Amino acid sequence: MARVTDMTKGKPAALLISFAFPLLLGNLGQQLYMIVDAIIVGRGVGVKALAAVGATDWTYWLFLWVIQALTQGFATRISIHYGERNFARLRKDVGMSVFLCVGAGIFLTVISMVSAGFMLRVLKTPEDIFDGAYAYLITMLAGTLIVMAYNMVSAILRAFGDGKTPLVAMGIAASTNIVLDLLFVLGFHLGIVGAAVATLIAQLISFLYCFFVLKKMDFLKMQPKDWSWDGRVVADLCMLGLPLALQNILIAIGGMILQSTINSQGILFVAGFTATNKIYGLLESSAFALNFATTTYISQNYGAGHGDRIHKGVKSATLIGLAMSVCVAVLMVLSGRTILQLFVDSSDGNASEVLAIAYRYLVVMSSLLFTLYLLHIYRSVLQGLGNGVGPMVSGIIEFVMRVTAALVFTRIWGSGVIFFAEPMAWAGAAAFVIVACLWKLKKIPDSKRKEQG
């Protein structure tokens, strides 16, 4: 019990910051080993290899985001019951979540590996990087069950207010990944496949560490009855997980359509966008950390019936998020060019053009970053209140905005519009989800009362 956090007591801002901070460090650790992959591939193998890895981004994210959505949705239900201190229902939620994750993991592994080549073709992946992109993607997809397992245990830990364990696990994994990257890519000359294998091994280590921490929690000691199938619990979990998964599918498909437009611009354009996309996680890391913290805070207080604390928490999260977005944006604009240079071998004749494309994209995203943070915050509030429909609709809006930018606006105003496609999607989705969230919050009075349903 020492690592869990009761977020139904104490000052909202302090709780959000204290919970988000270790999550932020953990996210940065995860981004670190993804960046190291790209740096070692870009400088150790070449620009074409970097472009090959980048060409797989949206295809892999499609399946990764489904995993993250399902596990986060399941964990919201767990967090609500933790706030109620209903440990019997909590354990049943965990048991059914495990069954759902195993089933979904097997299904996604088969579907993704069968369709990987087709999706790369649909995305117009250039022929001279196709084989490398396919080899990298198929290796990553083969480890889907590992990624599912890690995301489930870390989501459960976050539901209990434990941000420290995922941080420690990520630190161990990041260190392992860096060593294995150097060994597999530069030592054994396994190329981008070696980078993929290193990443999966790091994820496996993260899972094992988090799993052993969960096993030590007394209130989570599973009984045989907790593993008996319960269709009603499964339905409740799916009502939260599936809309979020659909939301992320739509976002990813929109991104894949955008990626196809990027791919059609040539290898240098793909390489430039890949370099920026690899540090995109740095832009979003604190947003994700605050997202997880806000979801846990809202769901625990929703389960406990503390309407007054929910209202205060939303205000605190908004102010914290805006402050974070400004700090991250300024940092990226000032230091982004230096960071981007890590991904490209300066001796490459095309290095200057790749860096110019990458930095322009980074500046555009950084300047409008506050919209992404607001989108994360208000989506997490709706999710914490047990509402999966609002976030799903915002995903539809993101899809429409990205596709419109990629297929319509580029024909009117040229390829430069591609740089603004992401911020346009953020802004459209954020506008909707903020309105939906404020409408939902009006139904929750400031005075404490127990919400039903």
Phi, psi and omega in degrees: 000347188296328185270345181281159183231126174275107184267012176269000179224145178103173182286129183305312184299316180296319179295316181297316181292315182294328178279321183289329187299309177295328176295321178298314179298321178295318177298319179296323177297318178295316178296327180302311183285339172289321178292319178300319175307309184293320180297312181295320178293313184295318183269329184270334181247319176137171182297321180297321178295320177298317178295324179296317177297316181296328181294343181266352191308301187292327178296316179291319180299329178307311182281324178297317182290331173297316178299311182297322180293314180299311183293323178291322177296316178298319182293333178297318178297319178298318181294321178299317180288332173293319176297326177283346188061034177261082188288335178294313178291326178299313181295324177296319176302316181296315180301312180291327178297322179298314178300315181296320181292320178296313179298313180294323180296317178295315180300313182294324178299311182295309183298316184293318182289326178291323187263358186303309181297318179300316182293322177295325177293316180299326180279006177059041178298125181305142185299324184285353174238003186298312183299317179294318179297318181294317181297317180295313184296315184294327177292315179297318182291333178297337180262024184302319180296325177296315180295320178299314181298314180297315182295327179290312182293323179290326177294321178296317178299318178295326179298332178270003181081019180261103176259350185282320182297312176301328178296310180298317180299319182290325177298316178296316183294319180298316179298316179298317182297318180298315179298315182291324175303310181298320181291310186285318186277309183270328181277305182269354178057045179273359176064212185289338175294321177298322177295321179294317179297319178299319180296318181293321177297320178298319178295322179297318178296319178300316179299312184299317180296312181296323180297317181292328175294316179299321182297338182274354182278120186299318184287354180251017177291108187285139177253161179306323181294336180290342181261357179285138186297133179227103184299326181291318178296318178301317179297318179297318179295318180293329179296335176264321185281319186292316177300323177294322178296317178297319176304311183290328175298315180295319178299315182292320178296319175300320178293325178294321176295319175298319179298323179296324176293319178297315181301327182287350180274354178108167187298319183296320178296316178298316181296319179297315178293325178297316180301316179290320179298331180288337174255004173301325178299329177293324177296323189263351187302311181290331176294317178296318180299315179292326176302307181297318180296318181293317178300314180296315180300310183295315184292321177296317180287330174295316178296325180277350179080025182264080181298323181297321181288331177296313180299316180295321181296320179297315179297316180296316181298321180297313180295317179297317181297317179296318179297316179299316184297321179295315181298315181294318181298314180298316180300317182290320180296319183284322186248358186301319182298320179295318180296316182298330180296341179293336187272344188237132177290118184298339180282348178291134183297338182260006187302315184296322180290319178299315181294323179296317178296314183297316184290322177300316179298318181296318180296318179299312181294319181296321183295332182248021186296331183301329179293325178294320180294318177297322178299314179298315185297309186284333170296317182293327177296312179300318180296317179297334177274006178082018181256108179263348184286316180302309176301325179295317178297321178297328176294323176297319179295318176302316179302311182298317182295316180295315182295319178298317179296317185287318189259337184250303186294328179294331178283334181273313187247001176095177186293342179300337179296334182303327181296336184257000184298314180297307179301325177297318179295318178301312186296316180297315180291321181296319180301317180292311188292330177294314179298314180298321181291316180296323177295318179294320182293333178297336180277354181250107182291159179295327179291149182292132170204157181274116177283141179252150176092000000 
